[in-house]
Amino acid sequence: MPNPENTLPGATAASFGLIIIGDEIMSGKRADKHLPAVIERLQARGLQLEYADYVGDSPPRITASLRRALQSGDVVFSCGGIGATPDDHTRQCAAAALEVPLELHPQARELIQQRMQDVAAEQGTAFEPERADNLHRLNMGVFPVGAHIIPNPYNKIPGFSCGQVHFVPGFPVMAWPMVEWVLDTHYAHLFHRRIWVEKSVIAYGAMEATLTPLMEEIERLFPGIKVFSLPSVDHPEYGRHIELGVKGATSGVDAAYAALVSGLAGYGAKLGPELVRG
């Protein structure tokens, strides 16, 4: 079961995952922007996203997805559903996945009240903490017991962490700075530990089935190196082609790439530009 203390362990190695929650994404009413944004923020720190899970506003499905994340030991960001309207289920599902109760987090209460005071001051009205709508807003700070606060620089309404699963709002203007704060605060020791590079070449008119034996041979000869193949039939610049390459630790990529290019020559492949990413 997940850690009931919900502590933030000092991970020495980690895989990173992403959960994106909301019917508006699944129905197409809104396009997801979190996936490319999280990939970009991880890559800027020498990290890599391993998987993403999309879930509609279904409590059983959300709970199942969160339970997998909490039990995985991975660092997982969950975006969306932490508000206090009837279609927001993430906080409740996180508690169900952890099998712990919900409680009003004292620091969250303070931050939400600060936000309400700020809004009242902006509007030139008195802050009334016991007013029904203000009491309802405190529900946004009701988290699973043992959760830790994620500060929200946009409007002070916090997210929360349970172990290595980190819950942020669905709004990009809030979510992305909060993701950055989590990474920089809790996982800086993982940044740029693995120097990862990929090298590839454009092979014109090639067929994946024909080149598969070569790809398998490269992976056999160079353990730890991944071979990838990205075919295209209507690229505006290269036309029908395959981008064929290798990726892995810098120390092994050069030799594997040289063997790949040599092998392609044996197939008579017409080669185009070389591409290096890292």
C-alpha positions in Angstrom: 0.0 0.0 0.0 1.1 3.6 -0.4 3.0 5.2 2.5 0.3 6.5 4.9 2.7 9.1 6.1 2.7 10.6 2.6 6.4 11.7 3.1 8.5 13.0 0.3 11.3 10.4 -0.1 14.7 11.6 -1.4 14.7 9.6 -4.6 18.1 8.6 -6.0 16.6 7.5 -9.3 13.2 8.0 -10.6 10.9 7.6 -13.6 8.5 10.4 -14.3 4.8 10.1 -15.2 1.9 12.4 -15.8 -1.8 12.0 -15.2 -4.2 14.5 -16.9 -7.7 14.5 -15.5 -10.9 16.0 -17.0 -13.9 15.3 -19.2 -13.1 18.5 -21.1 -9.9 16.9 -22.4 -11.5 13.5 -23.2 -14.4 15.2 -25.1 -12.2 17.5 -27.1 -13.7 20.7 -25.6 -10.2 21.6 -24.6 -6.9 20.5 -26.0 -4.3 19.2 -23.6 -1.4 21.5 -23.1 0.2 19.8 -20.1 1.9 17.0 -21.9 4.3 19.1 -24.0 4.8 21.6 -21.2 5.8 18.9 -18.7 8.1 17.3 -21.2 9.8 20.6 -21.9 10.3 21.3 -18.2 11.7 17.8 -17.5 14.1 18.0 -20.5 15.4 21.4 -19.4 16.5 19.6 -16.2 18.0 16.6 -17.9 15.0 14.4 -17.1 12.6 12.5 -19.3 8.8 11.7 -19.1 8.2 7.9 -19.3 4.4 7.8 -19.6 1.1 9.8 -19.5 -2.4 8.7 -18.4 -5.5 10.5 -19.5 -8.6 10.1 -17.3 -12.1 11.6 -17.5 -14.1 12.8 -14.5 -14.9 9.2 -13.3 -14.0 8.7 -9.6 -13.4 4.9 -10.0 -11.0 5.5 -12.9 -9.3 8.4 -11.2 -8.8 6.4 -8.0 -7.4 3.4 -10.0 -5.0 5.6 -11.9 -3.8 7.3 -8.7 -3.4 4.0 -6.8 -1.1 2.8 -9.6 0.9 6.0 -9.4 1.2 5.9 -5.6 2.3 2.3 -5.6 4.7 2.7 -8.5 7.5 4.6 -6.7 7.6 7.0 -9.7 7.5 10.8 -9.6 4.0 11.5 -11.0 2.3 14.9 -11.7 -1.5 14.9 -11.6 -3.1 17.9 -13.4 -6.7 18.8 -12.8 -9.7 18.1 -10.6 -8.5 19.6 -7.3 -11.1 22.4 -7.1 -14.3 22.3 -5.0 -17.0 22.0 -7.6 -19.1 18.8 -8.1 -17.0 17.7 -11.1 -13.7 17.9 -9.1 -12.9 14.5 -7.7 -9.1 14.3 -7.5 -8.7 15.1 -3.8 -11.3 12.6 -2.7 -9.9 9.9 -5.1 -6.3 10.5 -3.8 -7.6 9.8 -0.2 -9.4 6.7 -1.4 -6.3 5.5 -3.2 -4.3 6.0 0.0 -7.0 4.7 2.2 -6.7 7.7 4.5 -9.3 10.4 5.5 -9.5 13.9 4.2 -8.8 16.9 6.4 -8.5 20.7 6.1 -4.7 21.3 5.9 -3.8 24.1 8.3 -1.4 25.8 5.9 -3.8 25.5 3.0 -6.5 27.1 5.2 -4.2 30.0 5.9 -3.3 30.5 2.2 -6.9 30.3 1.1 -7.9 32.8 3.6 -5.1 35.1 2.6 -6.4 34.8 -1.0 -9.9 35.7 0.1 -8.6 38.7 2.0 -6.7 39.9 -1.0 -9.8 39.6 -3.2 -11.9 41.5 -0.7 -9.3 44.2 -0.5 -9.2 44.4 -4.3 -13.0 44.8 -4.4 -13.1 47.3 -1.6 -15.3 45.0 0.6 -14.9 43.6 4.1 -13.6 40.1 4.4 -16.2 37.8 6.0 -14.6 34.5 6.8 -17.9 32.9 8.0 -19.8 33.8 4.9 -21.1 30.6 3.2 -19.2 31.0 -0.1 -15.9 31.7 1.8 -16.4 28.6 4.0 -17.0 26.6 0.8 -13.7 27.8 -0.7 -11.9 26.2 2.2 -12.8 22.9 0.7 -10.0 23.5 -1.8 -7.6 22.9 1.1 -9.1 19.6 2.2 -6.4 17.1 1.3 -5.6 13.5 2.3 -4.1 13.3 5.8 -0.4 13.8 5.7 -0.3 15.7 2.4 2.3 18.4 1.8 1.6 21.8 0.3 2.6 22.9 -3.2 2.6 26.7 -3.3 0.7 28.4 -6.1 2.3 31.7 -7.1 -0.7 32.7 -9.2 -3.4 33.0 -6.6 -2.1 31.2 -3.4 -4.6 28.3 -3.7 -2.2 25.4 -3.1 -1.8 22.1 -4.6 -0.5 19.1 -2.6 1.8 16.1 -2.6 1.3 12.6 -1.4 4.6 10.8 -1.4 6.0 11.3 -4.9 2.6 12.0 -6.6 2.1 15.8 -6.9 -1.3 17.3 -7.5 -1.7 20.6 -9.3 -4.6 22.5 -10.9 -5.7 22.1 -14.5 -5.0 25.7 -15.3 -1.7 25.9 -17.1 -0.9 29.4 -15.6 -0.9 27.8 -12.2 0.1 24.2 -12.9 3.4 24.8 -14.8 5.1 27.0 -12.2 4.0 24.5 -9.5 5.5 21.6 -11.4 8.7 23.6 -11.7 8.7 24.3 -8.0 8.3 20.6 -7.2 11.1 19.7 -9.5 13.5 22.3 -8.2 12.6 21.8 -4.5 12.5 18.0 -4.3 14.4 16.5 -7.3 17.3 18.9 -8.1 19.6 16.1 -7.1 18.4 14.1 -10.1 19.0 16.9 -12.7 21.4 16.2 -15.5 22.7 13.0 -13.9 22.3 11.0 -17.1 23.7 12.6 -20.2 21.4 11.3 -22.9 21.8 12.0 -26.6 20.3 10.7 -29.8 21.8 10.6 -33.3 19.8 9.8 -36.4 19.8 10.0 -40.1 17.2 10.4 -42.8 16.9 7.3 -45.0 15.0 8.0 -48.2 12.5 5.5 -49.6 13.5 2.9 -47.0 11.1 0.3 -45.6 11.0 -0.5 -41.9 10.5 -4.2 -42.4 13.7 -4.4 -44.5 15.7 -2.6 -41.9 14.4 -4.4 -38.8 17.2 -7.0 -38.7 19.8 -4.2 -38.7 18.0 -2.4 -35.9 17.8 -5.6 -33.8 21.5 -6.3 -34.4 22.5 -2.8 -33.2 20.6 -3.2 -30.0 22.2 -6.6 -29.5 25.7 -5.3 -30.1 25.3 -2.2 -27.9 23.5 -3.0 -24.7 21.8 0.1 -23.2 21.3 1.7 -26.6 17.8 2.1 -28.0 17.2 2.1 -31.8 14.3 4.1 -33.0 12.5 4.4 -36.4 10.2 7.2 -37.3 8.6 6.7 -40.8 6.9 9.4 -42.8 5.1 9.1 -46.1 4.4 12.8 -46.9 7.0 14.9 -45.2 7.0 18.4 -46.8 10.8 18.5 -47.0 12.0 14.8 -47.1 9.0 13.1 -48.7 8.8 9.4 -48.0 11.5 8.5 -45.6 12.5 7.0 -42.3 14.4 8.8 -39.6 16.5 6.0 -38.2 18.7 6.5 -35.1 20.1 5.5 -31.8 19.8 7.1 -28.3 21.3 6.5 -25.0 24.3 7.5 -22.8 26.8 9.7 -24.7 29.6 7.2 -24.3 27.8 4.5 -26.4 25.9 6.5 -28.9 28.7 7.4 -31.3 29.9 3.8 -31.8 26.3 2.5 -32.2 25.5 5.3 -34.7 28.6 4.5 -36.8 27.5 0.8 -36.9 24.0 1.9 -37.9 25.2 4.1 -40.8 27.6 1.3 -41.9 24.8 -1.2 -41.9 22.5 1.2 -43.9 25.2 1.4 -46.5 25.0 -2.4 -46.8 21.3 -2.1 -47.6 22.0 0.5 -50.3 19.9 3.1 -48.5 20.1 6.6 -49.8 20.9 8.8 -46.8 20.1 12.4 -46.1 20.8 14.8 -43.2 22.1 13.7 -39.9 20.3 14.9 -36.7 21.7 15.2 -33.2 19.6 15.9 -30.2 20.7 16.0 -26.5 
